[in-house]
Amino acid sequence: MRIQQALAFIGAATLSLSACADPSIASSASSQTAAASTVTVQAGTLSAQRLQPGEARHMKGAFRLEDGRILVLTDARNRLFAELDGKREELLPQGQNRFIARDSGTRMRFDSVPYANDVVVSTAP
């Protein structure tokens, strides 16, 4: 019983002392802590999303785009590659049906993954 009373007394004394503390010191310390714990992260084009086994294999094929160009999709080791205008690039998943070309930043959106019928290609600005 005495231990509980001693702990209660210590807790009350700590709260009393903190109430008497200089508030400018506390706000200065908290702003320094906030500044020290702030980290700026710049997003890249790489994605943590991955294709499920077999998805890349089921997406390969050729697509005729509205402007007449042909987009050819191939796969290798569960990675998807696009060949457009003579350039071959790896496509990185950006969402359920969206991909981005690793080097050029060209974005592609498929109507479904796998077994896509339609694709929309938009070039990077």
C-alpha positions in Angstrom: 0.0 0.0 0.0 2.8 2.4 0.8 4.4 1.9 -2.7 1.1 3.0 -4.3 1.0 6.1 -2.1 4.6 6.9 -2.9 4.0 6.5 -6.7 0.9 8.7 -6.5 2.8 11.4 -4.6 5.6 11.3 -7.2 3.1 11.6 -10.0 1.4 14.5 -8.4 4.7 16.3 -7.7 5.8 15.8 -11.4 2.5 17.3 -12.6 2.8 20.3 -10.2 6.4 21.0 -11.3 5.5 20.8 -15.0 2.7 23.3 -14.5 5.2 25.8 -13.0 7.6 25.4 -15.9 8.4 28.3 -18.3 6.1 27.8 -21.3 8.6 29.4 -23.7 11.1 26.6 -22.9 8.5 24.0 -23.6 7.3 25.5 -26.9 10.9 26.0 -28.0 11.8 22.4 -27.2 8.7 21.1 -29.0 9.4 23.1 -32.1 13.0 21.9 -32.1 11.7 18.3 -31.8 9.2 18.9 -34.6 11.9 20.4 -36.8 14.3 17.5 -36.1 11.7 14.9 -36.8 10.6 16.4 -40.2 11.8 14.4 -43.2 11.2 15.5 -46.8 10.7 12.6 -49.2 10.5 13.1 -53.0 8.4 10.5 -54.8 9.9 8.8 -57.8 8.3 6.9 -60.6 9.1 3.5 -59.2 6.3 1.6 -57.7 6.0 -0.8 -54.9 3.2 -2.6 -56.7 4.1 -5.8 -58.5 2.4 -7.9 -61.1 1.0 -11.2 -59.8 2.5 -14.3 -61.3 1.1 -14.9 -64.8 -0.4 -11.4 -65.2 2.4 -10.2 -67.5 2.2 -13.4 -69.6 -1.6 -12.8 -70.1 -1.1 -9.1 -71.1 1.3 -9.7 -74.0 0.1 -9.0 -77.5 -0.3 -6.1 -79.9 -2.7 -3.2 -79.6 -3.6 -0.8 -82.4 -3.8 2.7 -81.0 -6.3 5.4 -82.3 -3.5 7.3 -84.0 -2.6 4.1 -86.0 0.6 3.2 -84.1 1.0 -0.4 -82.9 1.9 -1.0 -79.2 3.5 -4.4 -78.6 3.6 -5.9 -75.1 6.0 -8.7 -74.2 6.9 -10.3 -70.9 10.0 -11.7 -69.3 10.3 -13.0 -65.7 6.9 -11.6 -64.7 7.9 -8.2 -66.0 6.0 -6.3 -68.7 7.7 -4.5 -71.6 6.2 -2.2 -74.2 7.5 -1.5 -77.6 6.2 1.7 -79.2 7.8 3.8 -81.9 10.9 1.5 -82.0 11.6 1.9 -78.3 11.3 -1.0 -75.8 10.8 -0.1 -72.2 9.8 -1.8 -69.0 6.3 -0.9 -67.7 6.0 -0.4 -63.9 2.6 -0.9 -62.3 1.2 2.3 -60.8 -2.3 1.0 -59.9 -4.7 -1.7 -60.7 -4.8 -1.0 -64.5 -2.2 1.7 -64.9 1.5 1.5 -65.8 4.3 3.9 -66.5 7.3 3.4 -68.8 10.5 3.3 -66.7 12.6 5.6 -68.9 10.2 7.9 -70.9 7.4 8.3 -68.3 4.8 7.3 -70.9 1.6 6.3 -69.0 -0.6 3.5 -70.1 -4.1 2.6 -68.8 -5.6 -0.8 -69.7 -9.3 -1.7 -69.5 -8.5 -4.8 -67.5 -5.4 -6.6 -66.2 -4.8 -9.3 -67.3 -6.6 -9.9 -70.7 -6.8 -6.3 -71.7 -8.7 -5.3 -74.9 -8.3 -1.5 -74.9 -5.3 0.7 -73.9 -4.9 4.4 -73.5 -1.4 5.8 -74.0 -0.4 9.3 -72.8 3.1 10.7 -73.1 4.8 12.5 -70.3 4.7 16.3 -70.4 
